[in-house]
Amino acid sequence: MAKTTLISHGQVAQNRRARFDYFIEDTLEAGIALTGSEVKSLRMGRASIAEAFAQPEGREMFLMNAHIPAYPGAMFPHEERRKRRLLLKKKEIDRLAAEVQRKGMTVVPLSLFFNNKGLAKITLGIARGKKHEDKRETIKRREWDRQKGRLLRDKG
């Protein structure tokens, strides 16, 4: 039987594509309302937030389309892509809802992790979508930084 390592604190999932597809203008940390089998699955390090987004509904904020696979052997398994309530203060929810109303703004999850107390948290980014030209500029800058690092490493 394969040994599985459990994550008591640290990063579970990261949305690496978000910083490429969006300009992140501000970040915010929020808690997530999860069921027991979801927490167990996260502790095994199994989650994906690549296609997820946050959306306000009334006076609450929900995480949509995040994939947390079912925990094997769970008596009451959870729905893998259900909407999950984000635990934020009313003031923060109002601010995020106002940002989303602005043209081109969205709320994307950047990382999912367990804090030092063992609570599941998510880092949200208030983002504006990049156009194709902006993405090309990001690629150019990244490649130039790589080249610059190689040149400095070879010289020194």
ABEGO torsion letter per residue (X at the ends): XBBBBBBABEBABBBAAAAAABBBABBBBBBBBBBAAAAAAAAAGBBBAAABBBBBBEABBBBBGBBBBBBBGBABBBBAABBBBBBBBAAAAAAAAAAAABBGBBBBBABBBBBAAGBBBBBBBBBBBBBAAAAAAAAAAAAAAAAAAAAAAAAX
